[in-house]
Amino acid sequence: IPHRPRKILIFINPIGGKKRGIKIWKKHVEPLMKIAGVDTKIIITERSGHIIDLLLNFNLQKFE
């Protein structure tokens, strides 16, 4: 990959994936991000439409 992101924003739906989203993140994805040296900001959604509400007021400039 010519340009690997160094900081990414990740949304986790705790209800998705048979309600295993957080567990999958912690067990499988988070360790890979650490190995790759990728800094992550995690936001766990709380309700339907939560992502849209957050993104309308979120500064995405600091993420790749």
PDB file of N, H, CA, C and O in Angstrom:
ATOM      1  N   ILE A   1       0.859  -1.171   0.000  1.00  0.00           N
ATOM      2  CA  ILE A   1       0.000   0.000   0.000  1.00  0.00           C
ATOM      3  C   ILE A   1       0.908   1.238   0.000  1.00  0.00           C
ATOM      4  O   ILE A   1       1.728   1.396   0.904  1.00  0.00           O
ATOM      5  N   PRO A   2       0.774   2.093  -0.977  1.00  0.00           N
ATOM      6  CA  PRO A   2       1.651   3.260  -1.044  1.00  0.00           C
ATOM      7  C   PRO A   2       1.439   4.244   0.107  1.00  0.00           C
ATOM      8  O   PRO A   2       2.395   4.858   0.580  1.00  0.00           O
ATOM      9  N   HIS A   3       0.227   4.392   0.548  1.00  0.00           N
ATOM     10  H   HIS A   3      -0.549   3.893   0.164  1.00  0.00           H
ATOM     11  CA  HIS A   3      -0.054   5.298   1.668  1.00  0.00           C
ATOM     12  C   HIS A   3      -0.998   4.602   2.642  1.00  0.00           C
ATOM     13  O   HIS A   3      -2.176   4.390   2.352  1.00  0.00           O
ATOM     14  N   ARG A   4      -0.457   4.256   3.788  1.00  0.00           N
ATOM     15  H   ARG A   4       0.500   4.427   4.023  1.00  0.00           H
ATOM     16  CA  ARG A   4      -1.276   3.613   4.814  1.00  0.00           C
ATOM     17  C   ARG A   4      -1.735   4.677   5.799  1.00  0.00           C
ATOM     18  O   ARG A   4      -0.922   5.465   6.280  1.00  0.00           O
ATOM     19  N   PRO A   5      -3.025   4.709   6.103  1.00  0.00           N
ATOM     20  CA  PRO A   5      -3.504   5.713   7.058  1.00  0.00           C
ATOM     21  C   PRO A   5      -2.866   5.515   8.430  1.00  0.00           C
ATOM     22  O   PRO A   5      -2.615   4.390   8.860  1.00  0.00           O
ATOM     23  N   ARG A   6      -2.612   6.620   9.097  1.00  0.00           N
ATOM     24  H   ARG A   6      -2.816   7.535   8.748  1.00  0.00           H
ATOM     25  CA  ARG A   6      -2.025   6.581  10.434  1.00  0.00           C
ATOM     26  C   ARG A   6      -3.036   6.869  11.519  1.00  0.00           C
ATOM     27  O   ARG A   6      -2.811   6.540  12.684  1.00  0.00           O
ATOM     28  N   LYS A   7      -4.145   7.481  11.150  1.00  0.00           N
ATOM     29  H   LYS A   7      -4.328   7.748  10.204  1.00  0.00           H
ATOM     30  CA  LYS A   7      -5.175   7.782  12.144  1.00  0.00           C
ATOM     31  C   LYS A   7      -6.537   7.642  11.464  1.00  0.00           C
ATOM     32  O   LYS A   7      -6.827   8.315  10.474  1.00  0.00           O
ATOM     33  N   ILE A   8      -7.362   6.759  12.015  1.00  0.00           N
ATOM     34  H   ILE A   8      -7.127   6.213  12.819  1.00  0.00           H
ATOM     35  CA  ILE A   8      -8.678   6.537  11.423  1.00  0.00           C
ATOM     36  C   ILE A   8      -9.765   6.571  12.492  1.00  0.00           C
ATOM     37  O   ILE A   8      -9.533   6.318  13.674  1.00  0.00           O
ATOM     38  N   LEU A   9     -10.937   6.891  12.021  1.00  0.00           N
ATOM     39  H   LEU A   9     -11.125   7.096  11.061  1.00  0.00           H
ATOM     40  CA  LEU A   9     -12.126   6.944  12.865  1.00  0.00           C
ATOM     41  C   LEU A   9     -12.952   5.700  12.574  1.00  0.00           C
ATOM     42  O   LEU A   9     -13.248   5.399  11.418  1.00  0.00           O
ATOM     43  N   ILE A  10     -13.319   4.984  13.618  1.00  0.00           N
ATOM     44  H   ILE A  10     -13.078   5.228  14.558  1.00  0.00           H
ATOM     45  CA  ILE A  10     -14.071   3.737  13.460  1.00  0.00           C
ATOM     46  C   ILE A  10     -15.355   3.822  14.273  1.00  0.00           C
ATOM     47  O   ILE A  10     -15.344   4.152  15.459  1.00  0.00           O
ATOM     48  N   PHE A  11     -16.456   3.518  13.608  1.00  0.00           N
ATOM     49  H   PHE A  11     -16.466   3.250  12.644  1.00  0.00           H
ATOM     50  CA  PHE A  11     -17.744   3.417  14.288  1.00  0.00           C
ATOM     51  C   PHE A  11     -18.060   1.949  14.492  1.00  0.00           C
ATOM     52  O   PHE A  11     -17.907   1.137  13.579  1.00  0.00           O
ATOM     53  N   ILE A  12     -18.499   1.615  15.688  1.00  0.00           N
ATOM     54  H   ILE A  12     -18.623   2.275  16.430  1.00  0.00           H
ATOM     55  CA  ILE A  12     -18.893   0.240  15.991  1.00  0.00           C
ATOM     56  C   ILE A  12     -20.363   0.237  16.373  1.00  0.00           C
ATOM     57  O   ILE A  12     -20.802   0.968  17.262  1.00  0.00           O
ATOM     58  N   ASN A  13     -21.101  -0.600  15.680  1.00  0.00           N
ATOM     59  H   ASN A  13     -20.744  -1.193  14.959  1.00  0.00           H
ATOM     60  CA  ASN A  13     -22.510  -0.798  15.996  1.00  0.00           C
ATOM     61  C   ASN A  13     -22.584  -1.998  16.937  1.00  0.00           C
ATOM     62  O   ASN A  13     -22.379  -3.128  16.494  1.00  0.00           O
ATOM     63  N   PRO A  14     -22.869  -1.788  18.219  1.00  0.00           N
ATOM     64  CA  PRO A  14     -22.863  -2.898  19.171  1.00  0.00           C
ATOM     65  C   PRO A  14     -23.980  -3.914  18.923  1.00  0.00           C
ATOM     66  O   PRO A  14     -23.935  -5.021  19.459  1.00  0.00           O
ATOM     67  N   ILE A  15     -24.967  -3.555  18.130  1.00  0.00           N
ATOM     68  H   ILE A  15     -25.004  -2.655  17.695  1.00  0.00           H
ATOM     69  CA  ILE A  15     -26.072  -4.459  17.835  1.00  0.00           C
ATOM     70  C   ILE A  15     -25.769  -5.297  16.588  1.00  0.00           C
ATOM     71  O   ILE A  15     -26.284  -6.406  16.440  1.00  0.00           O
ATOM     72  N   GLY A  16     -24.941  -4.767  15.703  1.00  0.00           N
ATOM     73  H   GLY A  16     -24.523  -3.866  15.823  1.00  0.00           H
ATOM     74  CA  GLY A  16     -24.626  -5.458  14.454  1.00  0.00           C
ATOM     75  C   GLY A  16     -23.778  -6.707  14.670  1.00  0.00           C
ATOM     76  O   GLY A  16     -23.193  -6.897  15.737  1.00  0.00           O
ATOM     77  N   GLY A  17     -23.717  -7.553  13.647  1.00  0.00           N
ATOM     78  H   GLY A  17     -24.192  -7.399  12.781  1.00  0.00           H
ATOM     79  CA  GLY A  17     -22.895  -8.759  13.722  1.00  0.00           C
ATOM     80  C   GLY A  17     -23.309  -9.679  14.844  1.00  0.00           C
ATOM     81  O   GLY A  17     -22.468 -10.156  15.606  1.00  0.00           O
ATOM     82  N   LYS A  18     -24.589  -9.928  14.949  1.00  0.00           N
ATOM     83  H   LYS A  18     -25.272  -9.541  14.329  1.00  0.00           H
ATOM     84  CA  LYS A  18     -25.139 -10.774  16.016  1.00  0.00           C
ATOM     85  C   LYS A  18     -24.762 -10.255  17.406  1.00  0.00           C
ATOM     86  O   LYS A  18     -24.511 -11.020  18.337  1.00  0.00           O
ATOM     87  N   LYS A  19     -24.732  -8.910  17.506  1.00  0.00           N
ATOM     88  H   LYS A  19     -24.936  -8.289  16.749  1.00  0.00           H
ATOM     89  CA  LYS A  19     -24.411  -8.221  18.763  1.00  0.00           C
ATOM     90  C   LYS A  19     -22.986  -8.508  19.239  1.00  0.00           C
ATOM     91  O   LYS A  19     -22.705  -8.492  20.437  1.00  0.00           O
ATOM     92  N   ARG A  20     -22.088  -8.772  18.277  1.00  0.00           N
ATOM     93  H   ARG A  20     -22.316  -8.785  17.303  1.00  0.00           H
ATOM     94  CA  ARG A  20     -20.702  -9.082  18.627  1.00  0.00           C
ATOM     95  C   ARG A  20     -19.727  -8.029  18.124  1.00  0.00           C
ATOM     96  O   ARG A  20     -18.521  -8.275  18.112  1.00  0.00           O
ATOM     97  N   GLY A  21     -20.211  -6.865  17.708  1.00  0.00           N
ATOM     98  H   GLY A  21     -21.190  -6.666  17.717  1.00  0.00           H
ATOM     99  CA  GLY A  21     -19.352  -5.849  17.126  1.00  0.00           C
ATOM    100  C   GLY A  21     -18.197  -5.431  18.015  1.00  0.00           C
ATOM    101  O   GLY A  21     -17.061  -5.338  17.550  1.00  0.00           O
ATOM    102  N   ILE A  22     -18.466  -5.181  19.268  1.00  0.00           N
ATOM    103  H   ILE A  22     -19.389  -5.256  19.645  1.00  0.00           H
ATOM    104  CA  ILE A  22     -17.410  -4.747  20.194  1.00  0.00           C
ATOM    105  C   ILE A  22     -16.419  -5.880  20.438  1.00  0.00           C
ATOM    106  O   ILE A  22     -15.210  -5.654  20.478  1.00  0.00           O
ATOM    107  N   LYS A  23     -16.924  -7.076  20.600  1.00  0.00           N
ATOM    108  H   LYS A  23     -17.906  -7.259  20.568  1.00  0.00           H
ATOM    109  CA  LYS A  23     -16.049  -8.229  20.835  1.00  0.00           C
ATOM    110  C   LYS A  23     -15.147  -8.483  19.622  1.00  0.00           C
ATOM    111  O   LYS A  23     -13.955  -8.753  19.776  1.00  0.00           O
ATOM    112  N   ILE A  24     -15.714  -8.397  18.433  1.00  0.00           N
ATOM    113  H   ILE A  24     -16.681  -8.178  18.308  1.00  0.00           H
ATOM    114  CA  ILE A  24     -14.925  -8.589  17.210  1.00  0.00           C
ATOM    115  C   ILE A  24     -13.844  -7.521  17.119  1.00  0.00           C
ATOM    116  O   ILE A  24     -12.699  -7.823  16.783  1.00  0.00           O
ATOM    117  N   TRP A  25     -14.200  -6.282  17.415  1.00  0.00           N
ATOM    118  H   TRP A  25     -15.130  -6.037  17.688  1.00  0.00           H
ATOM    119  CA  TRP A  25     -13.223  -5.200  17.390  1.00  0.00           C
ATOM    120  C   TRP A  25     -12.064  -5.504  18.334  1.00  0.00           C
ATOM    121  O   TRP A  25     -10.901  -5.460  17.931  1.00  0.00           O
ATOM    122  N   LYS A  26     -12.380  -5.809  19.581  1.00  0.00           N
ATOM    123  H   LYS A  26     -13.324  -5.844  19.908  1.00  0.00           H
ATOM    124  CA  LYS A  26     -11.350  -6.004  20.594  1.00  0.00           C
ATOM    125  C   LYS A  26     -10.485  -7.234  20.328  1.00  0.00           C
ATOM    126  O   LYS A  26      -9.278  -7.211  20.566  1.00  0.00           O
ATOM    127  N   LYS A  27     -11.092  -8.291  19.842  1.00  0.00           N
ATOM    128  H   LYS A  27     -12.073  -8.310  19.648  1.00  0.00           H
ATOM    129  CA  LYS A  27     -10.355  -9.540  19.665  1.00  0.00           C
ATOM    130  C   LYS A  27      -9.583  -9.602  18.348  1.00  0.00           C
ATOM    131  O   LYS A  27      -8.473 -10.134  18.314  1.00  0.00           O
ATOM    132  N   HIS A  28     -10.146  -9.073  17.271  1.00  0.00           N
ATOM    133  H   HIS A  28     -11.048  -8.641  17.299  1.00  0.00           H
ATOM    134  CA  HIS A  28      -9.548  -9.273  15.955  1.00  0.00           C
ATOM    135  C   HIS A  28      -9.001  -8.006  15.297  1.00  0.00           C
ATOM    136  O   HIS A  28      -7.899  -8.020  14.750  1.00  0.00           O
ATOM    137  N   VAL A  29      -9.751  -6.929  15.347  1.00  0.00           N
ATOM    138  H   VAL A  29     -10.647  -6.918  15.792  1.00  0.00           H
ATOM    139  CA  VAL A  29      -9.382  -5.741  14.579  1.00  0.00           C
ATOM    140  C   VAL A  29      -8.403  -4.844  15.334  1.00  0.00           C
ATOM    141  O   VAL A  29      -7.389  -4.424  14.777  1.00  0.00           O
ATOM    142  N   GLU A  30      -8.699  -4.554  16.582  1.00  0.00           N
ATOM    143  H   GLU A  30      -9.523  -4.895  17.035  1.00  0.00           H
ATOM    144  CA  GLU A  30      -7.832  -3.662  17.361  1.00  0.00           C
ATOM    145  C   GLU A  30      -6.380  -4.146  17.403  1.00  0.00           C
ATOM    146  O   GLU A  30      -5.473  -3.336  17.207  1.00  0.00           O
ATOM    147  N   PRO A  31      -6.126  -5.436  17.651  1.00  0.00           N
ATOM    148  CA  PRO A  31      -4.723  -5.887  17.650  1.00  0.00           C
ATOM    149  C   PRO A  31      -4.020  -5.653  16.300  1.00  0.00           C
ATOM    150  O   PRO A  31      -2.836  -5.319  16.270  1.00  0.00           O
ATOM    151  N   LEU A  32      -4.736  -5.825  15.204  1.00  0.00           N
ATOM    152  H   LEU A  32      -5.698  -6.096  15.228  1.00  0.00           H
ATOM    153  CA  LEU A  32      -4.139  -5.580  13.890  1.00  0.00           C
ATOM    154  C   LEU A  32      -3.801  -4.112  13.689  1.00  0.00           C
ATOM    155  O   LEU A  32      -2.764  -3.779  13.115  1.00  0.00           O
ATOM    156  N   MET A  33      -4.678  -3.238  14.162  1.00  0.00           N
ATOM    157  H   MET A  33      -5.520  -3.509  14.628  1.00  0.00           H
ATOM    158  CA  MET A  33      -4.407  -1.805  14.051  1.00  0.00           C
ATOM    159  C   MET A  33      -3.168  -1.418  14.854  1.00  0.00           C
ATOM    160  O   MET A  33      -2.370  -0.592  14.412  1.00  0.00           O
ATOM    161  N   LYS A  34      -3.012  -2.009  16.017  1.00  0.00           N
ATOM    162  H   LYS A  34      -3.660  -2.680  16.376  1.00  0.00           H
ATOM    163  CA  LYS A  34      -1.837  -1.718  16.843  1.00  0.00           C
ATOM    164  C   LYS A  34      -0.562  -2.209  16.167  1.00  0.00           C
ATOM    165  O   LYS A  34       0.440  -1.494  16.141  1.00  0.00           O
ATOM    166  N   ILE A  35      -0.593  -3.417  15.623  1.00  0.00           N
ATOM    167  H   ILE A  35      -1.407  -3.998  15.644  1.00  0.00           H
ATOM    168  CA  ILE A  35       0.572  -3.962  14.917  1.00  0.00           C
ATOM    169  C   ILE A  35       0.944  -3.075  13.727  1.00  0.00           C
ATOM    170  O   ILE A  35       2.123  -2.850  13.456  1.00  0.00           O
ATOM    171  N   ALA A  36      -0.070  -2.576  13.025  1.00  0.00           N
ATOM    172  H   ALA A  36      -1.029  -2.759  13.245  1.00  0.00           H
ATOM    173  CA  ALA A  36       0.157  -1.745  11.841  1.00  0.00           C
ATOM    174  C   ALA A  36       0.534  -0.311  12.202  1.00  0.00           C
ATOM    175  O   ALA A  36       0.891   0.473  11.323  1.00  0.00           O
ATOM    176  N   GLY A  37       0.461   0.036  13.473  1.00  0.00           N
ATOM    177  H   GLY A  37       0.171  -0.602  14.187  1.00  0.00           H
ATOM    178  CA  GLY A  37       0.804   1.386  13.894  1.00  0.00           C
ATOM    179  C   GLY A  37      -0.245   2.423  13.536  1.00  0.00           C
ATOM    180  O   GLY A  37       0.068   3.598  13.344  1.00  0.00           O
ATOM    181  N   VAL A  38      -1.485   1.983  13.448  1.00  0.00           N
ATOM    182  H   VAL A  38      -1.739   1.028  13.604  1.00  0.00           H
ATOM    183  CA  VAL A  38      -2.579   2.885  13.098  1.00  0.00           C
ATOM    184  C   VAL A  38      -3.275   3.338  14.377  1.00  0.00           C
ATOM    185  O   VAL A  38      -3.750   2.516  15.162  1.00  0.00           O
ATOM    186  N   ASP A  39      -3.330   4.642  14.577  1.00  0.00           N
ATOM    187  H   ASP A  39      -2.944   5.309  13.940  1.00  0.00           H
ATOM    188  CA  ASP A  39      -4.032   5.221  15.721  1.00  0.00           C
ATOM    189  C   ASP A  39      -5.523   5.251  15.391  1.00  0.00           C
ATOM    190  O   ASP A  39      -5.908   5.669  14.299  1.00  0.00           O
ATOM    191  N   THR A  40      -6.344   4.820  16.311  1.00  0.00           N
ATOM    192  H   THR A  40      -6.031   4.480  17.198  1.00  0.00           H
ATOM    193  CA  THR A  40      -7.776   4.756  16.043  1.00  0.00           C
ATOM    194  C   THR A  40      -8.564   5.531  17.088  1.00  0.00           C
ATOM    195  O   THR A  40      -8.199   5.577  18.263  1.00  0.00           O
ATOM    196  N   LYS A  41      -9.634   6.127  16.638  1.00  0.00           N
ATOM    197  H   LYS A  41      -9.930   6.089  15.684  1.00  0.00           H
ATOM    198  CA  LYS A  41     -10.639   6.712  17.544  1.00  0.00           C
ATOM    199  C   LYS A  41     -11.892   5.891  17.337  1.00  0.00           C
ATOM    200  O   LYS A  41     -12.392   5.781  16.218  1.00  0.00           O
ATOM    201  N   ILE A  42     -12.397   5.315  18.406  1.00  0.00           N
ATOM    202  H   ILE A  42     -11.991   5.404  19.315  1.00  0.00           H
ATOM    203  CA  ILE A  42     -13.548   4.441  18.345  1.00  0.00           C
ATOM    204  C   ILE A  42     -14.770   5.166  18.887  1.00  0.00           C
ATOM    205  O   ILE A  42     -14.730   5.778  19.955  1.00  0.00           O
ATOM    206  N   ILE A  43     -15.844   5.084  18.134  1.00  0.00           N
ATOM    207  H   ILE A  43     -15.876   4.587  17.267  1.00  0.00           H
ATOM    208  CA  ILE A  43     -17.125   5.596  18.603  1.00  0.00           C
ATOM    209  C   ILE A  43     -18.122   4.450  18.516  1.00  0.00           C
ATOM    210  O   ILE A  43     -18.324   3.872  17.448  1.00  0.00           O
ATOM    211  N   ILE A  44     -18.735   4.129  19.629  1.00  0.00           N
ATOM    212  H   ILE A  44     -18.572   4.598  20.497  1.00  0.00           H
ATOM    213  CA  ILE A  44     -19.738   3.068  19.669  1.00  0.00           C
ATOM    214  C   ILE A  44     -21.105   3.731  19.540  1.00  0.00           C
ATOM    215  O   ILE A  44     -21.485   4.568  20.359  1.00  0.00           O
ATOM    216  N   THR A  45     -21.826   3.347  18.510  1.00  0.00           N
ATOM    217  H   THR A  45     -21.517   2.668  17.845  1.00  0.00           H
ATOM    218  CA  THR A  45     -23.130   3.971  18.276  1.00  0.00           C
ATOM    219  C   THR A  45     -24.118   3.563  19.366  1.00  0.00           C
ATOM    220  O   THR A  45     -24.051   2.471  19.929  1.00  0.00           O
ATOM    221  N   GLU A  46     -25.034   4.485  19.638  1.00  0.00           N
ATOM    222  H   GLU A  46     -25.089   5.373  19.181  1.00  0.00           H
ATOM    223  CA  GLU A  46     -25.982   4.286  20.730  1.00  0.00           C
ATOM    224  C   GLU A  46     -27.421   4.072  20.269  1.00  0.00           C
ATOM    225  O   GLU A  46     -28.263   3.584  21.021  1.00  0.00           O
ATOM    226  N   ARG A  47     -27.687   4.451  19.004  1.00  0.00           N
ATOM    227  H   ARG A  47     -27.003   4.848  18.392  1.00  0.00           H
ATOM    228  CA  ARG A  47     -29.066   4.349  18.515  1.00  0.00           C
ATOM    229  C   ARG A  47     -29.065   4.455  17.000  1.00  0.00           C
ATOM    230  O   ARG A  47     -28.050   4.790  16.389  1.00  0.00           O
ATOM    231  N   SER A  48     -30.185   4.174  16.417  1.00  0.00           N
ATOM    232  H   SER A  48     -31.009   3.902  16.913  1.00  0.00           H
ATOM    233  CA  SER A  48     -30.345   4.314  14.974  1.00  0.00           C
ATOM    234  C   SER A  48     -30.140   5.783  14.582  1.00  0.00           C
ATOM    235  O   SER A  48     -30.704   6.676  15.214  1.00  0.00           O
ATOM    236  N   GLY A  49     -29.349   6.032  13.558  1.00  0.00           N
ATOM    237  H   GLY A  49     -28.890   5.307  13.044  1.00  0.00           H
ATOM    238  CA  GLY A  49     -29.092   7.386  13.096  1.00  0.00           C
ATOM    239  C   GLY A  49     -28.006   8.121  13.853  1.00  0.00           C
ATOM    240  O   GLY A  49     -27.714   9.275  13.540  1.00  0.00           O
ATOM    241  N   HIS A  50     -27.409   7.491  14.830  1.00  0.00           N
ATOM    242  H   HIS A  50     -27.646   6.553  15.085  1.00  0.00           H
ATOM    243  CA  HIS A  50     -26.396   8.132  15.663  1.00  0.00           C
ATOM    244  C   HIS A  50     -25.185   8.567  14.829  1.00  0.00           C
ATOM    245  O   HIS A  50     -24.645   9.652  15.042  1.00  0.00           O
ATOM    246  N   ILE A  51     -24.764   7.734  13.892  1.00  0.00           N
ATOM    247  H   ILE A  51     -25.203   6.853  13.718  1.00  0.00           H
ATOM    248  CA  ILE A  51     -23.607   8.069  13.059  1.00  0.00           C
ATOM    249  C   ILE A  51     -23.865   9.353  12.272  1.00  0.00           C
ATOM    250  O   ILE A  51     -22.996  10.222  12.192  1.00  0.00           O
ATOM    251  N   ILE A  52     -25.033   9.467  11.707  1.00  0.00           N
ATOM    252  H   ILE A  52     -25.738   8.762  11.772  1.00  0.00           H
ATOM    253  CA  ILE A  52     -25.363  10.667  10.925  1.00  0.00           C
ATOM    254  C   ILE A  52     -25.297  11.908  11.801  1.00  0.00           C
ATOM    255  O   ILE A  52     -24.710  12.916  11.408  1.00  0.00           O
ATOM    256  N   ASP A  53     -25.886  11.841  12.967  1.00  0.00           N
ATOM    257  H   ASP A  53     -26.363  11.022  13.286  1.00  0.00           H
ATOM    258  CA  ASP A  53     -25.857  12.982  13.883  1.00  0.00           C
ATOM    259  C   ASP A  53     -24.425  13.371  14.251  1.00  0.00           C
ATOM    260  O   ASP A  53     -24.086  14.554  14.297  1.00  0.00           O
ATOM    261  N   LEU A  54     -23.599  12.376  14.510  1.00  0.00           N
ATOM    262  H   LEU A  54     -23.874  11.416  14.473  1.00  0.00           H
ATOM    263  CA  LEU A  54     -22.216  12.657  14.882  1.00  0.00           C
ATOM    264  C   LEU A  54     -21.431  13.272  13.724  1.00  0.00           C
ATOM    265  O   LEU A  54     -20.702  14.247  13.910  1.00  0.00           O
ATOM    266  N   LEU A  55     -21.579  12.708  12.549  1.00  0.00           N
ATOM    267  H   LEU A  55     -22.171  11.916  12.398  1.00  0.00           H
ATOM    268  CA  LEU A  55     -20.802  13.189  11.405  1.00  0.00           C
ATOM    269  C   LEU A  55     -21.180  14.599  10.973  1.00  0.00           C
ATOM    270  O   LEU A  55     -20.350  15.318  10.417  1.00  0.00           O
ATOM    271  N   LEU A  56     -22.400  14.995  11.218  1.00  0.00           N
ATOM    272  H   LEU A  56     -23.074  14.410  11.670  1.00  0.00           H
ATOM    273  CA  LEU A  56     -22.804  16.352  10.865  1.00  0.00           C
ATOM    274  C   LEU A  56     -22.057  17.411  11.676  1.00  0.00           C
ATOM    275  O   LEU A  56     -21.949  18.560  11.246  1.00  0.00           O
ATOM    276  N   ASN A  57     -21.546  17.034  12.833  1.00  0.00           N
ATOM    277  H   ASN A  57     -21.633  16.101  13.182  1.00  0.00           H
ATOM    278  CA  ASN A  57     -20.861  17.988  13.715  1.00  0.00           C
ATOM    279  C   ASN A  57     -19.439  17.567  14.079  1.00  0.00           C
ATOM    280  O   ASN A  57     -18.861  18.092  15.031  1.00  0.00           O
ATOM    281  N   PHE A  58     -18.881  16.635  13.340  1.00  0.00           N
ATOM    282  H   PHE A  58     -19.350  16.208  12.567  1.00  0.00           H
ATOM    283  CA  PHE A  58     -17.578  16.070  13.689  1.00  0.00           C
ATOM    284  C   PHE A  58     -16.505  16.616  12.761  1.00  0.00           C
ATOM    285  O   PHE A  58     -16.725  16.716  11.554  1.00  0.00           O
ATOM    286  N   ASN A  59     -15.355  16.969  13.304  1.00  0.00           N
ATOM    287  H   ASN A  59     -15.176  16.887  14.285  1.00  0.00           H
ATOM    288  CA  ASN A  59     -14.235  17.434  12.493  1.00  0.00           C
ATOM    289  C   ASN A  59     -13.441  16.224  12.004  1.00  0.00           C
ATOM    290  O   ASN A  59     -12.745  15.573  12.783  1.00  0.00           O
ATOM    291  N   LEU A  60     -13.550  15.931  10.721  1.00  0.00           N
ATOM    292  H   LEU A  60     -14.116  16.460  10.088  1.00  0.00           H
ATOM    293  CA  LEU A  60     -12.868  14.775  10.141  1.00  0.00           C
ATOM    294  C   LEU A  60     -11.479  15.110   9.618  1.00  0.00           C
ATOM    295  O   LEU A  60     -10.796  14.227   9.098  1.00  0.00           O
ATOM    296  N   GLN A  61     -11.047  16.348   9.738  1.00  0.00           N
ATOM    297  H   GLN A  61     -11.602  17.065  10.160  1.00  0.00           H
ATOM    298  CA  GLN A  61      -9.761  16.781   9.199  1.00  0.00           C
ATOM    299  C   GLN A  61      -8.574  16.023   9.796  1.00  0.00           C
ATOM    300  O   GLN A  61      -7.555  15.862   9.124  1.00  0.00           O
ATOM    301  N   LYS A  62      -8.681  15.560  11.028  1.00  0.00           N
ATOM    302  H   LYS A  62      -9.508  15.691  11.574  1.00  0.00           H
ATOM    303  CA  LYS A  62      -7.542  14.908  11.672  1.00  0.00           C
ATOM    304  C   LYS A  62      -7.457  13.418  11.378  1.00  0.00           C
ATOM    305  O   LYS A  62      -6.571  12.736  11.891  1.00  0.00           O
ATOM    306  N   PHE A  63      -8.362  12.909  10.564  1.00  0.00           N
ATOM    307  H   PHE A  63      -9.083  13.463  10.147  1.00  0.00           H
ATOM    308  CA  PHE A  63      -8.369  11.489  10.209  1.00  0.00           C
ATOM    309  C   PHE A  63      -8.064  11.320   8.734  1.00  0.00           C
ATOM    310  O   PHE A  63      -8.315  12.215   7.927  1.00  0.00           O
ATOM    311  N   GLU A  64      -7.513  10.150   8.387  1.00  0.00           N
ATOM    312  H   GLU A  64      -7.309   9.423   9.043  1.00  0.00           H
ATOM    313  CA  GLU A  64      -7.205   9.854   6.993  1.00  0.00           C
ATOM    314  C   GLU A  64      -8.236   8.928   6.404  1.00  0.00           C
ATOM    315  O   GLU A  64      -8.142   8.565   5.231  1.00  0.00           O
TER     316      GLU A  64
END
